[in-house]
Amino acid sequence: MKARIKLIEGVAWMAEADSGHGLVIDGSPAIGGRDRGPRPMELVLQGLCACSGMDVVSILRKQRQDVVDVVIEAEAERAAEPPKVFTRIALTYRVIGRNLRPKAVERAVRLSADTYCSVSKMLSATVEISDRIEIVELDPPTAQ
């Protein structure tokens, strides 16, 4: 896997990956940025959410759970002094669907955190990561 970034202007970068996809990464105006993209540490949190989310959805679908939507929110605390690494991350998984088995959802989140999500595994070596699960049951569709 490879990644490449190229300076655009100020502290803004164009990032590209092997997949061919790219995005703009920028800083706040306080450090010379123009606020045109996410910050690097925001991308780390988003990467954690996306990695775990892909695992959870895949696992639940394999278990034939009727998942309609998943929203994962991350709230992180950072060290006060540079390098301002994450010291704590709290994840909230909101799994929305029909007839969801709570044990299946809990198992999917655990498997992601403990086995499959490489971002989680890397971060958990130095950061306390906690999770909370909310299951939102939708009413079954009505016949018309």
Contacts in CASP RR format, 6 or more apart in sequence:
PFRMAT RR
TARGET T0000
AUTHOR 0000-0000-0000
METHOD contacts of the structure
MODEL  1
MKARIKLIEGVAWMAEADSGHGLVIDGSPAIGGRDRGPRPMELVLQGLCA
CSGMDVVSILRKQRQDVVDVVIEAEAERAAEPPKVFTRIALTYRVIGRNL
RPKAVERAVRLSADTYCSVSKMLSATVEISDRIEIVELDPPTAQ
1 17 0 8 1.000
1 18 0 8 1.000
2 17 0 8 1.000
2 18 0 8 1.000
3 15 0 8 1.000
3 16 0 8 1.000
3 17 0 8 1.000
3 18 0 8 1.000
4 15 0 8 1.000
4 16 0 8 1.000
4 17 0 8 1.000
5 13 0 8 1.000
5 14 0 8 1.000
5 15 0 8 1.000
5 16 0 8 1.000
5 25 0 8 1.000
6 13 0 8 1.000
6 14 0 8 1.000
6 16 0 8 1.000
7 13 0 8 1.000
8 14 0 8 1.000
8 24 0 8 1.000
10 32 0 8 1.000
10 33 0 8 1.000
10 34 0 8 1.000
11 26 0 8 1.000
11 27 0 8 1.000
11 31 0 8 1.000
11 32 0 8 1.000
11 33 0 8 1.000
12 24 0 8 1.000
12 25 0 8 1.000
12 26 0 8 1.000
12 27 0 8 1.000
12 33 0 8 1.000
12 34 0 8 1.000
12 36 0 8 1.000
12 37 0 8 1.000
13 24 0 8 1.000
13 25 0 8 1.000
13 26 0 8 1.000
14 22 0 8 1.000
14 23 0 8 1.000
14 24 0 8 1.000
15 22 0 8 1.000
15 23 0 8 1.000
15 24 0 8 1.000
15 25 0 8 1.000
16 22 0 8 1.000
23 37 0 8 1.000
23 38 0 8 1.000
24 36 0 8 1.000
24 37 0 8 1.000
25 37 0 8 1.000
25 38 0 8 1.000
25 39 0 8 1.000
25 40 0 8 1.000
25 43 0 8 1.000
26 33 0 8 1.000
26 34 0 8 1.000
26 35 0 8 1.000
26 36 0 8 1.000
26 37 0 8 1.000
26 38 0 8 1.000
26 39 0 8 1.000
27 33 0 8 1.000
27 34 0 8 1.000
27 35 0 8 1.000
27 37 0 8 1.000
27 39 0 8 1.000
28 35 0 8 1.000
28 39 0 8 1.000
29 35 0 8 1.000
38 46 0 8 1.000
41 76 0 8 1.000
41 78 0 8 1.000
41 84 0 8 1.000
41 86 0 8 1.000
44 86 0 8 1.000
44 119 0 8 1.000
44 123 0 8 1.000
45 74 0 8 1.000
45 76 0 8 1.000
45 86 0 8 1.000
45 89 0 8 1.000
46 74 0 8 1.000
47 119 0 8 1.000
48 74 0 8 1.000
48 89 0 8 1.000
48 91 0 8 1.000
48 117 0 8 1.000
48 119 0 8 1.000
48 120 0 8 1.000
48 123 0 8 1.000
49 72 0 8 1.000
49 73 0 8 1.000
49 74 0 8 1.000
49 91 0 8 1.000
51 112 0 8 1.000
51 117 0 8 1.000
51 118 0 8 1.000
51 119 0 8 1.000
51 120 0 8 1.000
52 72 0 8 1.000
52 91 0 8 1.000
52 93 0 8 1.000
52 109 0 8 1.000
52 112 0 8 1.000
52 113 0 8 1.000
52 117 0 8 1.000
52 119 0 8 1.000
52 120 0 8 1.000
53 70 0 8 1.000
53 72 0 8 1.000
53 93 0 8 1.000
53 112 0 8 1.000
55 108 0 8 1.000
55 111 0 8 1.000
55 112 0 8 1.000
55 116 0 8 1.000
55 117 0 8 1.000
56 70 0 8 1.000
56 72 0 8 1.000
56 93 0 8 1.000
56 95 0 8 1.000
56 105 0 8 1.000
56 108 0 8 1.000
56 109 0 8 1.000
56 112 0 8 1.000
57 67 0 8 1.000
57 70 0 8 1.000
59 107 0 8 1.000
59 108 0 8 1.000
59 111 0 8 1.000
59 112 0 8 1.000
60 67 0 8 1.000
60 95 0 8 1.000
60 100 0 8 1.000
60 104 0 8 1.000
60 105 0 8 1.000
60 108 0 8 1.000
61 67 0 8 1.000
63 101 0 8 1.000
63 104 0 8 1.000
63 108 0 8 1.000
65 97 0 8 1.000
65 99 0 8 1.000
65 100 0 8 1.000
65 101 0 8 1.000
65 104 0 8 1.000
65 105 0 8 1.000
66 97 0 8 1.000
66 98 0 8 1.000
66 99 0 8 1.000
66 100 0 8 1.000
67 95 0 8 1.000
67 96 0 8 1.000
67 97 0 8 1.000
67 100 0 8 1.000
68 96 0 8 1.000
68 97 0 8 1.000
68 98 0 8 1.000
68 138 0 8 1.000
69 94 0 8 1.000
69 95 0 8 1.000
69 96 0 8 1.000
69 97 0 8 1.000
70 93 0 8 1.000
70 94 0 8 1.000
70 95 0 8 1.000
70 96 0 8 1.000
71 93 0 8 1.000
71 94 0 8 1.000
71 96 0 8 1.000
72 91 0 8 1.000
72 92 0 8 1.000
72 93 0 8 1.000
72 94 0 8 1.000
73 91 0 8 1.000
73 92 0 8 1.000
73 94 0 8 1.000
74 89 0 8 1.000
74 90 0 8 1.000
74 91 0 8 1.000
74 92 0 8 1.000
75 89 0 8 1.000
75 90 0 8 1.000
75 92 0 8 1.000
76 86 0 8 1.000
76 88 0 8 1.000
76 89 0 8 1.000
76 90 0 8 1.000
77 86 0 8 1.000
77 87 0 8 1.000
77 88 0 8 1.000
77 89 0 8 1.000
78 84 0 8 1.000
78 85 0 8 1.000
78 86 0 8 1.000
78 87 0 8 1.000
79 85 0 8 1.000
79 86 0 8 1.000
79 87 0 8 1.000
85 126 0 8 1.000
85 127 0 8 1.000
86 123 0 8 1.000
86 126 0 8 1.000
86 127 0 8 1.000
87 127 0 8 1.000
87 128 0 8 1.000
88 127 0 8 1.000
88 128 0 8 1.000
88 129 0 8 1.000
88 130 0 8 1.000
89 123 0 8 1.000
89 127 0 8 1.000
89 128 0 8 1.000
89 129 0 8 1.000
89 130 0 8 1.000
90 129 0 8 1.000
90 130 0 8 1.000
90 131 0 8 1.000
90 132 0 8 1.000
91 129 0 8 1.000
91 130 0 8 1.000
91 131 0 8 1.000
91 132 0 8 1.000
92 131 0 8 1.000
92 132 0 8 1.000
92 133 0 8 1.000
92 134 0 8 1.000
93 105 0 8 1.000
93 109 0 8 1.000
93 131 0 8 1.000
93 132 0 8 1.000
93 133 0 8 1.000
93 134 0 8 1.000
94 134 0 8 1.000
94 136 0 8 1.000
95 105 0 8 1.000
95 133 0 8 1.000
95 134 0 8 1.000
95 135 0 8 1.000
95 136 0 8 1.000
96 135 0 8 1.000
96 136 0 8 1.000
96 138 0 8 1.000
97 136 0 8 1.000
97 137 0 8 1.000
97 138 0 8 1.000
98 137 0 8 1.000
98 138 0 8 1.000
98 139 0 8 1.000
98 140 0 8 1.000
99 137 0 8 1.000
99 140 0 8 1.000
100 135 0 8 1.000
100 137 0 8 1.000
102 133 0 8 1.000
102 135 0 8 1.000
105 133 0 8 1.000
105 135 0 8 1.000
106 133 0 8 1.000
109 131 0 8 1.000
109 133 0 8 1.000
112 120 0 8 1.000
113 120 0 8 1.000
113 124 0 8 1.000
113 129 0 8 1.000
113 131 0 8 1.000
120 129 0 8 1.000
123 129 0 8 1.000
END
